[in-house]
Amino acid sequence: MGVAWGRFTPSPLYSSDRYANTVEGDFVGDKGQSLFVSADGVGRIDSAAIAIEDWTEALGEKHLTVWWKDGRDFGALFSEHADFKAYYGNSK
């Protein structure tokens, strides 16, 4: 299982009412079930859960967290990242 998180910029179709799990620190429900993750060169990623924290008013940003069921997709995306290499060494 893998986890990745960070700031993100949503498409113009984004709506905090539809997609954000947390708005300005308040949990508003699990909205990630209608979402999926895809990446260039990898395609659709088999995620276990997706969460969006919308901090537009307080911080002017949004955060995305993705939990993966399968380590293959995580490895395909992050195998060249320094932290991935440090933890997993040369194994891919």
Biopython code that builds the backbone (N, CA, C, O; Angstrom):
import numpy as np
from Bio.PDB.StructureBuilder import StructureBuilder

atoms = [
    (1, "MET", "N", (0.855, -1.180, 0.000)),
    (1, "MET", "CA", (0.000, 0.000, 0.000)),
    (1, "MET", "C", (0.894, 1.234, 0.000)),
    (1, "MET", "O", (1.961, 1.246, 0.615)),
    (2, "GLY", "N", (0.450, 2.252, -0.688)),
    (2, "GLY", "CA", (1.205, 3.492, -0.752)),
    (2, "GLY", "C", (0.318, 4.684, -0.472)),
    (2, "GLY", "O", (-0.903, 4.615, -0.616)),
    (3, "VAL", "N", (0.935, 5.768, -0.075)),
    (3, "VAL", "CA", (0.210, 7.009, 0.208)),
    (3, "VAL", "C", (0.978, 8.161, -0.419)),
    (3, "VAL", "O", (2.204, 8.223, -0.332)),
    (4, "ALA", "N", (0.252, 9.067, -1.048)),
    (4, "ALA", "CA", (0.861, 10.298, -1.564)),
    (4, "ALA", "C", (-0.087, 11.443, -1.258)),
    (4, "ALA", "O", (-1.306, 11.272, -1.262)),
    (5, "TRP", "N", (0.484, 12.616, -0.992)),
    (5, "TRP", "CA", (-0.351, 13.771, -0.682)),
    (5, "TRP", "C", (0.382, 15.039, -1.082)),
    (5, "TRP", "O", (1.599, 15.050, -1.262)),
    (6, "GLY", "N", (-0.380, 16.087, -1.212)),
    (6, "GLY", "CA", (0.224, 17.383, -1.522)),
    (6, "GLY", "C", (-0.813, 18.355, -2.045)),
    (6, "GLY", "O", (-1.993, 18.026, -2.168)),
    (7, "ARG", "N", (-0.352, 19.557, -2.351)),
    (7, "ARG", "CA", (-1.228, 20.571, -2.924)),
    (7, "ARG", "C", (-1.631, 20.147, -4.329)),
    (7, "ARG", "O", (-0.886, 19.440, -5.007)),
    (8, "PHE", "N", (-2.800, 20.576, -4.761)),
    (8, "PHE", "CA", (-3.191, 20.330, -6.133)),
    (8, "PHE", "C", (-4.060, 21.470, -6.640)),
    (8, "PHE", "O", (-4.654, 22.221, -5.866)),
    (9, "THR", "N", (-4.116, 21.577, -7.953)),
    (9, "THR", "CA", (-4.959, 22.559, -8.617)),
    (9, "THR", "C", (-6.031, 21.790, -9.378)),
    (9, "THR", "O", (-5.715, 21.079, -10.332)),
    (10, "PRO", "N", (-7.281, 21.919, -8.978)),
    (10, "PRO", "CA", (-8.349, 21.156, -9.634)),
    (10, "PRO", "C", (-8.725, 21.746, -10.989)),
    (10, "PRO", "O", (-8.352, 22.870, -11.328)),
    (11, "SER", "N", (-9.460, 20.970, -11.737)),
    (11, "SER", "CA", (-9.993, 21.449, -13.020)),
    (11, "SER", "C", (-11.109, 22.447, -12.736)),
    (11, "SER", "O", (-11.564, 22.558, -11.597)),
    (12, "PRO", "N", (-11.555, 23.175, -13.759)),
    (12, "PRO", "CA", (-12.662, 24.121, -13.567)),
    (12, "PRO", "C", (-13.972, 23.441, -13.127)),
    (12, "PRO", "O", (-14.889, 24.119, -12.663)),
    (13, "LEU", "N", (-14.066, 22.130, -13.266)),
    (13, "LEU", "CA", (-15.277, 21.405, -12.868)),
    (13, "LEU", "C", (-15.341, 21.133, -11.363)),
    (13, "LEU", "O", (-16.364, 20.674, -10.855)),
    (14, "TYR", "N", (-14.238, 21.420, -10.648)),
    (14, "TYR", "CA", (-14.181, 21.159, -9.208)),
    (14, "TYR", "C", (-15.203, 22.001, -8.447)),
    (14, "TYR", "O", (-15.423, 23.174, -8.750)),
    (15, "SER", "N", (-15.814, 21.369, -7.455)),
    (15, "SER", "CA", (-16.717, 22.038, -6.528)),
    (15, "SER", "C", (-16.449, 21.467, -5.140)),
    (15, "SER", "O", (-16.518, 20.253, -4.951)),
    (16, "SER", "N", (-16.146, 22.320, -4.171)),
    (16, "SER", "CA", (-15.881, 21.814, -2.818)),
    (16, "SER", "C", (-17.111, 21.113, -2.251)),
    (16, "SER", "O", (-16.976, 20.153, -1.492)),
    (17, "ASP", "N", (-18.309, 21.578, -2.608)),
    (17, "ASP", "CA", (-19.535, 20.929, -2.128)),
    (17, "ASP", "C", (-19.643, 19.488, -2.619)),
    (17, "ASP", "O", (-20.161, 18.630, -1.905)),
    (18, "ARG", "N", (-19.163, 19.216, -3.823)),
    (18, "ARG", "CA", (-19.257, 17.869, -4.397)),
    (18, "ARG", "C", (-18.087, 16.969, -4.033)),
    (18, "ARG", "O", (-18.268, 15.762, -3.872)),
    (19, "TYR", "N", (-16.874, 17.540, -3.899)),
    (19, "TYR", "CA", (-15.687, 16.692, -3.848)),
    (19, "TYR", "C", (-14.844, 16.777, -2.581)),
    (19, "TYR", "O", (-14.114, 15.829, -2.292)),
    (20, "ALA", "N", (-14.906, 17.841, -1.825)),
    (20, "ALA", "CA", (-14.028, 17.990, -0.660)),
    (20, "ALA", "C", (-14.558, 17.213, 0.544)),
    (20, "ALA", "O", (-15.744, 17.273, 0.866)),
    (21, "ASN", "N", (-13.656, 16.484, 1.201)),
    (21, "ASN", "CA", (-14.003, 15.780, 2.436)),
    (21, "ASN", "C", (-13.938, 16.722, 3.633)),
    (21, "ASN", "O", (-14.697, 16.596, 4.594)),
    (22, "THR", "N", (-13.007, 17.671, 3.543)),
    (22, "THR", "CA", (-12.796, 18.628, 4.618)),
    (22, "THR", "C", (-12.764, 20.026, 4.015)),
    (22, "THR", "O", (-12.056, 20.270, 3.038)),
    (23, "VAL", "N", (-13.529, 20.938, 4.597)),
    (23, "VAL", "CA", (-13.541, 22.328, 4.139)),
    (23, "VAL", "C", (-13.166, 23.208, 5.321)),
    (23, "VAL", "O", (-13.859, 23.238, 6.339)),
    (24, "GLU", "N", (-12.056, 23.926, 5.168)),
    (24, "GLU", "CA", (-11.540, 24.819, 6.221)),
    (24, "GLU", "C", (-11.421, 24.113, 7.568)),
    (24, "GLU", "O", (-11.689, 24.701, 8.615)),
    (25, "GLY", "N", (-11.012, 22.835, 7.528)),
    (25, "GLY", "CA", (-10.779, 22.066, 8.750)),
    (25, "GLY", "C", (-11.973, 21.303, 9.273)),
    (25, "GLY", "O", (-11.836, 20.538, 10.228)),
    (26, "ASP", "N", (-13.152, 21.486, 8.676)),
    (26, "ASP", "CA", (-14.356, 20.779, 9.118)),
    (26, "ASP", "C", (-14.641, 19.602, 8.198)),
    (26, "ASP", "O", (-14.762, 19.778, 6.986)),
    (27, "PHE", "N", (-14.753, 18.381, 8.771)),
    (27, "PHE", "CA", (-15.096, 17.207, 7.982)),
    (27, "PHE", "C", (-16.546, 17.331, 7.518)),
    (27, "PHE", "O", (-17.445, 17.549, 8.330)),
    (28, "VAL", "N", (-16.772, 17.191, 6.208)),
    (28, "VAL", "CA", (-18.118, 17.347, 5.655)),
    (28, "VAL", "C", (-18.626, 16.068, 5.000)),
    (28, "VAL", "O", (-19.707, 16.070, 4.411)),
    (29, "GLY", "N", (-17.870, 14.976, 5.089)),
    (29, "GLY", "CA", (-18.319, 13.694, 4.556)),
    (29, "GLY", "C", (-17.301, 13.096, 3.606)),
    (29, "GLY", "O", (-16.411, 13.785, 3.107)),
    (30, "ASP", "N", (-17.449, 11.788, 3.360)),
    (30, "ASP", "CA", (-16.558, 11.080, 2.448)),
    (30, "ASP", "C", (-17.053, 11.287, 1.023)),
    (30, "ASP", "O", (-18.035, 10.677, 0.600)),
    (31, "LYS", "N", (-16.368, 12.146, 0.295)),
    (31, "LYS", "CA", (-16.779, 12.468, -1.069)),
    (31, "LYS", "C", (-15.883, 11.784, -2.112)),
    (31, "LYS", "O", (-16.151, 11.883, -3.309)),
    (32, "GLY", "N", (-14.840, 11.103, -1.677)),
    (32, "GLY", "CA", (-13.865, 10.534, -2.595)),
    (32, "GLY", "C", (-14.337, 9.348, -3.398)),
    (32, "GLY", "O", (-13.665, 8.958, -4.353)),
    (33, "GLN", "N", (-15.469, 8.756, -3.049)),
    (33, "GLN", "CA", (-15.933, 7.572, -3.758)),
    (33, "GLN", "C", (-16.292, 7.855, -5.208)),
    (33, "GLN", "O", (-16.303, 6.933, -6.023)),
    (34, "SER", "N", (-16.582, 9.095, -5.550)),
    (34, "SER", "CA", (-16.930, 9.436, -6.930)),
    (34, "SER", "C", (-15.704, 9.850, -7.744)),
    (34, "SER", "O", (-15.835, 10.209, -8.914)),
    (35, "LEU", "N", (-14.516, 9.804, -7.140)),
    (35, "LEU", "CA", (-13.299, 10.276, -7.797)),
    (35, "LEU", "C", (-12.383, 9.120, -8.196)),
    (35, "LEU", "O", (-12.475, 8.022, -7.647)),
    (36, "PHE", "N", (-11.499, 9.385, -9.159)),
    (36, "PHE", "CA", (-10.441, 8.445, -9.489)),
    (36, "PHE", "C", (-9.190, 9.242, -9.832)),
    (36, "PHE", "O", (-9.259, 10.440, -10.107)),
    (37, "VAL", "N", (-8.055, 8.568, -9.813)),
    (37, "VAL", "CA", (-6.776, 9.198, -10.103)),
    (37, "VAL", "C", (-6.226, 8.597, -11.384)),
    (37, "VAL", "O", (-6.301, 7.387, -11.596)),
    (38, "SER", "N", (-5.672, 9.449, -12.238)),
    (38, "SER", "CA", (-4.957, 8.971, -13.416)),
    (38, "SER", "C", (-3.671, 9.777, -13.548)),
    (38, "SER", "O", (-3.569, 10.895, -13.041)),
    (39, "ALA", "N", (-2.702, 9.200, -14.228)),
    (39, "ALA", "CA", (-1.409, 9.870, -14.411)),
    (39, "ALA", "C", (-0.918, 9.634, -15.826)),
    (39, "ALA", "O", (-1.141, 8.571, -16.405)),
    (40, "ASP", "N", (-0.252, 10.627, -16.374)),
    (40, "ASP", "CA", (0.343, 10.492, -17.696)),
    (40, "ASP", "C", (1.300, 9.309, -17.699)),
    (40, "ASP", "O", (2.101, 9.155, -16.777)),
    (41, "GLY", "N", (1.222, 8.482, -18.717)),
    (41, "GLY", "CA", (2.114, 7.343, -18.845)),
    (41, "GLY", "C", (1.721, 6.132, -18.037)),
    (41, "GLY", "O", (2.274, 5.051, -18.240)),
    (42, "VAL", "N", (0.771, 6.285, -17.120)),
    (42, "VAL", "CA", (0.344, 5.171, -16.267)),
    (42, "VAL", "C", (-1.139, 4.872, -16.480)),
    (42, "VAL", "O", (-1.557, 3.715, -16.419)),
    (43, "GLY", "N", (-1.927, 5.907, -16.730)),
    (43, "GLY", "CA", (-3.376, 5.736, -16.885)),
    (43, "GLY", "C", (-4.077, 5.759, -15.546)),
    (43, "GLY", "O", (-3.591, 6.350, -14.581)),
    (44, "ARG", "N", (-5.229, 5.104, -15.499)),
    (44, "ARG", "CA", (-6.022, 5.082, -14.270)),
    (44, "ARG", "C", (-5.312, 4.280, -13.195)),
    (44, "ARG", "O", (-4.782, 3.202, -13.464)),
    (45, "ILE", "N", (-5.302, 4.807, -11.974)),
    (45, "ILE", "CA", (-4.605, 4.196, -10.852)),
    (45, "ILE", "C", (-5.632, 3.580, -9.909)),
    (45, "ILE", "O", (-6.630, 4.207, -9.555)),
    (46, "ASP", "N", (-5.368, 2.345, -9.513)),
    (46, "ASP", "CA", (-6.275, 1.624, -8.622)),
    (46, "ASP", "C", (-6.080, 2.120, -7.195)),
    (46, "ASP", "O", (-5.243, 1.596, -6.461)),
    (47, "SER", "N", (-6.850, 3.126, -6.804)),
    (47, "SER", "CA", (-6.692, 3.711, -5.472)),
    (47, "SER", "C", (-7.670, 3.083, -4.486)),
    (47, "SER", "O", (-8.744, 2.616, -4.864)),
    (48, "ALA", "N", (-7.279, 3.082, -3.223)),
    (48, "ALA", "CA", (-8.137, 2.585, -2.162)),
    (48, "ALA", "C", (-9.020, 3.703, -1.624)),
    (48, "ALA", "O", (-10.169, 3.472, -1.247)),
    (49, "ALA", "N", (-8.474, 4.920, -1.590)),
    (49, "ALA", "CA", (-9.242, 6.057, -1.074)),
    (49, "ALA", "C", (-8.624, 7.362, -1.575)),
    (49, "ALA", "O", (-7.421, 7.454, -1.817)),
    (50, "ILE", "N", (-9.482, 8.357, -1.719)),
    (50, "ILE", "CA", (-9.065, 9.686, -2.142)),
    (50, "ILE", "C", (-9.727, 10.690, -1.212)),
    (50, "ILE", "O", (-10.922, 10.589, -0.932)),
    (51, "ALA", "N", (-8.949, 11.664, -0.732)),
    (51, "ALA", "CA", (-9.500, 12.697, 0.137)),
    (51, "ALA", "C", (-9.010, 14.062, -0.315)),
    (51, "ALA", "O", (-7.842, 14.225, -0.667)),
    (52, "ILE", "N", (-9.903, 15.038, -0.304)),
    (52, "ILE", "CA", (-9.556, 16.412, -0.634)),
    (52, "ILE", "C", (-9.825, 17.285, 0.583)),
    (52, "ILE", "O", (-10.903, 17.241, 1.176)),
    (53, "GLU", "N", (-8.823, 18.077, 0.942)),
    (53, "GLU", "CA", (-8.972, 19.094, 1.975)),
    (53, "GLU", "C", (-8.963, 20.445, 1.278)),
    (53, "GLU", "O", (-7.983, 20.800, 0.623)),
    (54, "ASP", "N", (-10.039, 21.195, 1.412)),
    (54, "ASP", "CA", (-10.148, 22.496, 0.759)),
    (54, "ASP", "C", (-9.893, 23.589, 1.790)),
    (54, "ASP", "O", (-10.697, 23.808, 2.696)),
    (55, "TRP", "N", (-8.774, 24.261, 1.638)),
    (55, "TRP", "CA", (-8.360, 25.343, 2.539)),
    (55, "TRP", "C", (-8.313, 26.663, 1.771)),
    (55, "TRP", "O", (-7.421, 27.480, 1.997)),
    (56, "THR", "N", (-9.262, 26.872, 0.873)),
    (56, "THR", "CA", (-9.249, 28.044, 0.006)),
    (56, "THR", "C", (-9.261, 29.349, 0.793)),
    (56, "THR", "O", (-8.477, 30.251, 0.497)),
    (57, "GLU", "N", (-10.132, 29.467, 1.782)),
    (57, "GLU", "CA", (-10.234, 30.730, 2.529)),
    (57, "GLU", "C", (-9.035, 30.952, 3.445)),
    (57, "GLU", "O", (-8.462, 32.041, 3.454)),
    (58, "ALA", "N", (-8.649, 29.941, 4.211)),
    (58, "ALA", "CA", (-7.582, 30.103, 5.206)),
    (58, "ALA", "C", (-6.185, 30.145, 4.585)),
    (58, "ALA", "O", (-5.354, 30.956, 4.992)),
    (59, "LEU", "N", (-5.919, 29.271, 3.594)),
    (59, "LEU", "CA", (-4.569, 29.143, 3.051)),
    (59, "LEU", "C", (-4.469, 29.448, 1.560)),
    (59, "LEU", "O", (-3.372, 29.618, 1.028)),
    (60, "GLY", "N", (-5.617, 29.516, 0.888)),
    (60, "GLY", "CA", (-5.606, 29.725, -0.555)),
    (60, "GLY", "C", (-5.128, 28.509, -1.325)),
    (60, "GLY", "O", (-4.567, 28.648, -2.412)),
    (61, "GLU", "N", (-5.345, 27.301, -0.772)),
    (61, "GLU", "CA", (-4.896, 26.080, -1.437)),
    (61, "GLU", "C", (-5.800, 24.895, -1.115)),
    (61, "GLU", "O", (-6.630, 24.935, -0.207)),
    (62, "LYS", "N", (-5.601, 23.844, -1.896)),
    (62, "LYS", "CA", (-6.318, 22.582, -1.711)),
    (62, "LYS", "C", (-5.287, 21.466, -1.612)),
    (62, "LYS", "O", (-4.232, 21.543, -2.242)),
    (63, "HIS", "N", (-5.578, 20.432, -0.831)),
    (63, "HIS", "CA", (-4.666, 19.310, -0.650)),
    (63, "HIS", "C", (-5.378, 18.028, -1.056)),
    (63, "HIS", "O", (-6.571, 17.855, -0.804)),
    (64, "LEU", "N", (-4.631, 17.142, -1.683)),
    (64, "LEU", "CA", (-5.151, 15.860, -2.142)),
    (64, "LEU", "C", (-4.341, 14.753, -1.490)),
    (64, "LEU", "O", (-3.113, 14.823, -1.448)),
    (65, "THR", "N", (-5.023, 13.726, -0.977)),
    (65, "THR", "CA", (-4.359, 12.543, -0.443)),
    (65, "THR", "C", (-4.927, 11.328, -1.157)),
    (65, "THR", "O", (-6.142, 11.194, -1.303)),
    (66, "VAL", "N", (-4.034, 10.437, -1.602)),
    (66, "VAL", "CA", (-4.440, 9.207, -2.282)),
    (66, "VAL", "C", (-3.773, 8.037, -1.577)),
    (66, "VAL", "O", (-2.564, 8.053, -1.344)),
    (67, "TRP", "N", (-4.557, 7.027, -1.238)),
    (67, "TRP", "CA", (-4.062, 5.775, -0.680)),
    (67, "TRP", "C", (-4.211, 4.713, -1.759)),
    (67, "TRP", "O", (-5.285, 4.564, -2.342)),
    (68, "TRP", "N", (-3.108, 3.955, -2.033)),
    (68, "TRP", "CA", (-3.143, 2.914, -3.051)),
    (68, "TRP", "C", (-3.314, 1.554, -2.441)),
    (68, "TRP", "O", (-2.752, 1.268, -1.384)),
    (69, "LYS", "N", (-4.097, 0.694, -3.104)),
    (69, "LYS", "CA", (-4.249, -0.704, -2.702)),
    (69, "LYS", "C", (-3.041, -1.511, -3.156)),
    (69, "LYS", "O", (-2.586, -2.415, -2.455)),
    (70, "ASP", "N", (-2.530, -1.178, -4.328)),
    (70, "ASP", "CA", (-1.536, -1.986, -5.014)),
    (70, "ASP", "C", (-0.228, -1.224, -5.131)),
    (70, "ASP", "O", (-0.207, -0.108, -5.651)),
    (71, "GLY", "N", (0.847, -1.802, -4.662)),
    (71, "GLY", "CA", (2.144, -1.154, -4.723)),
    (71, "GLY", "C", (2.685, -0.957, -6.130)),
    (71, "GLY", "O", (3.572, -0.127, -6.331)),
    (72, "ARG", "N", (2.167, -1.709, -7.124)),
    (72, "ARG", "CA", (2.673, -1.558, -8.489)),
    (72, "ARG", "C", (2.414, -0.161, -9.031)),
    (72, "ARG", "O", (3.308, 0.444, -9.621)),
    (73, "ASP", "N", (1.193, 0.367, -8.839)),
    (73, "ASP", "CA", (0.895, 1.711, -9.332)),
    (73, "ASP", "C", (1.720, 2.755, -8.592)),
    (73, "ASP", "O", (2.208, 3.703, -9.207)),
    (74, "PHE", "N", (1.880, 2.597, -7.308)),
    (74, "PHE", "CA", (2.677, 3.527, -6.509)),
    (74, "PHE", "C", (4.122, 3.526, -7.012)),
    (74, "PHE", "O", (4.718, 4.586, -7.205)),
    (75, "GLY", "N", (4.672, 2.346, -7.218)),
    (75, "GLY", "CA", (6.037, 2.228, -7.713)),
    (75, "GLY", "C", (6.207, 2.809, -9.098)),
    (75, "GLY", "O", (7.227, 3.438, -9.382)),
    (76, "ALA", "N", (5.226, 2.612, -9.970)),
    (76, "ALA", "CA", (5.305, 3.153, -11.326)),
    (76, "ALA", "C", (5.354, 4.675, -11.306)),
    (76, "ALA", "O", (6.016, 5.285, -12.146)),
    (77, "LEU", "N", (4.671, 5.284, -10.370)),
    (77, "LEU", "CA", (4.632, 6.744, -10.293)),
    (77, "LEU", "C", (5.839, 7.344, -9.590)),
    (77, "LEU", "O", (6.311, 8.411, -9.980)),
    (78, "PHE", "N", (6.343, 6.677, -8.564)),
    (78, "PHE", "CA", (7.342, 7.300, -7.691)),
    (78, "PHE", "C", (8.705, 6.621, -7.679)),
    (78, "PHE", "O", (9.552, 6.991, -6.866)),
    (79, "SER", "N", (8.948, 5.654, -8.538)),
    (79, "SER", "CA", (10.212, 4.907, -8.483)),
    (79, "SER", "C", (11.447, 5.775, -8.701)),
    (79, "SER", "O", (12.539, 5.395, -8.277)),
    (80, "GLU", "N", (11.306, 6.919, -9.343)),
    (80, "GLU", "CA", (12.453, 7.804, -9.563)),
    (80, "GLU", "C", (12.583, 8.891, -8.499)),
    (80, "GLU", "O", (13.529, 9.677, -8.540)),
    (81, "HIS", "N", (11.663, 8.951, -7.559)),
    (81, "HIS", "CA", (11.710, 9.957, -6.503)),
    (81, "HIS", "C", (12.785, 9.573, -5.486)),
    (81, "HIS", "O", (12.934, 8.399, -5.148)),
    (82, "ALA", "N", (13.527, 10.560, -5.002)),
    (82, "ALA", "CA", (14.639, 10.298, -4.075)),
    (82, "ALA", "C", (14.191, 9.560, -2.815)),
    (82, "ALA", "O", (14.902, 8.668, -2.352)),
    (83, "ASP", "N", (13.043, 9.901, -2.252)),
    (83, "ASP", "CA", (12.573, 9.220, -1.036)),
    (83, "ASP", "C", (12.229, 7.767, -1.323)),
    (83, "ASP", "O", (12.513, 6.893, -0.504)),
    (84, "PHE", "N", (11.622, 7.495, -2.474)),
    (84, "PHE", "CA", (11.303, 6.122, -2.860)),
    (84, "PHE", "C", (12.593, 5.304, -2.989)),
    (84, "PHE", "O", (12.689, 4.188, -2.478)),
    (85, "LYS", "N", (13.583, 5.881, -3.682)),
    (85, "LYS", "CA", (14.866, 5.195, -3.861)),
    (85, "LYS", "C", (15.560, 4.945, -2.516)),
    (85, "LYS", "O", (16.139, 3.880, -2.304)),
    (86, "ALA", "N", (15.501, 5.919, -1.617)),
    (86, "ALA", "CA", (16.151, 5.775, -0.313)),
    (86, "ALA", "C", (15.505, 4.662, 0.498)),
    (86, "ALA", "O", (16.203, 3.917, 1.186)),
    (87, "TYR", "N", (14.185, 4.535, 0.430)),
    (87, "TYR", "CA", (13.481, 3.518, 1.228)),
    (87, "TYR", "C", (13.582, 2.136, 0.598)),
    (87, "TYR", "O", (13.853, 1.153, 1.288)),
    (88, "TYR", "N", (13.360, 2.059, -0.731)),
    (88, "TYR", "CA", (13.314, 0.759, -1.408)),
    (88, "TYR", "C", (14.636, 0.351, -2.041)),
    (88, "TYR", "O", (14.765, -0.778, -2.514)),
    (89, "GLY", "N", (15.619, 1.244, -2.061)),
    (89, "GLY", "CA", (16.899, 0.916, -2.662)),
    (89, "GLY", "C", (16.776, 0.749, -4.169)),
    (89, "GLY", "O", (16.100, 1.537, -4.830)),
    (90, "ASN", "N", (17.418, -0.259, -4.707)),
    (90, "ASN", "CA", (17.407, -0.478, -6.145)),
    (90, "ASN", "C", (16.271, -1.372, -6.606)),
    (90, "ASN", "O", (16.113, -1.574, -7.810)),
    (91, "SER", "N", (15.480, -1.911, -5.703)),
    (91, "SER", "CA", (14.373, -2.784, -6.100)),
    (91, "SER", "C", (13.237, -1.964, -6.675)),
    (91, "SER", "O", (12.877, -0.924, -6.123)),
    (92, "LYS", "N", (12.672, -2.421, -7.772)),
    (92, "LYS", "CA", (11.531, -1.743, -8.412)),
    (92, "LYS", "C", (10.427, -2.723, -8.664)),
    (92, "LYS", "O", (9.381, -2.351, -9.195)),
]
sb = StructureBuilder()
sb.init_structure("model")
sb.init_model(0)
sb.init_chain("A")
sb.init_seg("    ")
for serial, (resi, resn, name, xyz) in enumerate(atoms, 1):
    if name == "N":
        sb.init_residue(resn, " ", resi, " ")
    sb.init_atom(name, np.array(xyz, "f"), 0.0, 1.0, " ", f" {name:<3s}", serial, name[0])
structure = sb.get_structure()
